[in-house]
Amino acid sequence: YAEFLHCKGKKFTDFDEVRHEIEAETDRVTGMNKGISSIPINLRVYSPHVLNLTLIDLPGITKVPVGDQPPDIEYQIREMIMQFITRENCLILAVTPANTDLANSDALKLAKEVDPQ
């Protein structure tokens, strides 16, 4: 089962409901027009089959603001990402679309800045 910090005492056993709650809480925190926030959504999954591990899903790197995003959205997202990936115990999973040349990946560029190895 899963529990959210913002839904104290409520246990989610249907992971479609978990997905819906993540989307709903994102809209509550950021609005419904592509806003971002550094306020985390805390989800804890309980199972004998999962590791005790913290996962942080960060926004993708955006170059051009859309919706309610501020003009400096690229800078804000970069700073938010750097807050997390510069931690010594962080394992970086840099996601890049399969149809993109890896040499042009912003995610890999940031990861290499922080961890050249």
Buried (B, 14 or more C-beta within 10 A) or exposed (E): EBBBEBEEEEEBEEEEEBEEBBEEBBEEBBEEEBBBEEEEBEBEBEEEEEEEEEEEEBBEBBEEBEEEBEEEBBEBBBEBBBEBBEEEEBEBEBEEEEEEEEEEBBBBEBBEEBEEE
